[in-house]
């Protein structure tokens, strides 16, 4: 039987994997959907690698569902390609902004 501690990630490794700071990881621990760590001893915790991987997969799928085509690029709006009209709305000169307000 494999040792379950071999596939554990310490807080610094989880921070690196999630690209977050230690304080953000601490806040994430307070959320219900974030995996609970396991206590290694009185002062040390770790996460099962599989739990963190499942969390990443679940959140990636949820993000895609929530934001539509999030990976389409900066020019897309709700999955629609950017049009000249939508681009011109963002590139108004200061005079045009003043006239419309």
N, C-alpha and C positions, 0 to 999 in steps of 0.2 A: 504494500500500500504506500503510495507516494506521501511525502511529508507535506501537509497543507501550508506550512510556513514558507516553502520554497517559492510558491506562487503569490506571495504577498508583496504589496507595494507600500513603502513607508511614505509619510506625508510629503517629503520633498519629491519623491518620484511621482506621486499623484499630481502635485502642483505642476511638475514639468509636463506630464502627459496631458493635462487639461489646459495648460498655458495660463495658469492663474497664480496669484500670490498666495502665501500662507494665510493671510487674513481673509482672502476671498474663499479659500478652501474651508476655513472655519465657519464662515457664513453659510456656505453650501451644506455643511454638515447639519445645519439647523433645519434644512428643508426636508420634507417628508420623502421626496422621491430620490434623494441622494442615498447611496448605500451606506449602511452603518459600518463603522470600522470594527475590527476585532482588537481586543486588548491583549497585548503581548506580555506586559507586566504592569506594575503600578503606574509607570510614567510613559509607556510606549504603546502606540497604536499602529495598525496597518490595515490595509484593505485587501481583500481577495482580488486578484487580477481579473478574474472572470466577472466579478460584480462591477468593477469599473468599466470593463469593456462593454458589458450589457447596458450600463448607464449611458455610455457614449453612443452606442447604436440607437438606443431608444430616443435620446435627445436629438440625434441627427435626423431621424425619421420624423419626429415631432416638429422640428424646426422646418423641414421641407414642407410638411403638411400645413403648418401655420402660416408660412410666408410664401406659399406657392412655389414658384420657380426661383428660389433664392440663388441658385447657381447660374442663372442666365446672364448675369453681369449687371453693370451699372445702368445700362440703357433700358432695362426692362422694367415695366410697371405691371405688377400682378400677372406676369407671364406674357405681357404684350410687348412687342418691340417698340423702341422709342421712335417717335415721329418727328418730323421737322417742327411741327407746331409745339410739341411738348418740349423740345430742346430750346426753341426760341423763348419760351416762357421763363426758362432759367437763365437766359443770357441777355436780359434786358439791360439797357444802359441806365445810368442814374436818372437821366432826364425822362425816360419812359416810365420808370418807377414813380417818379414825382407826378407825372401827368395822370397816372391811373389811380392815384390815391387821393 
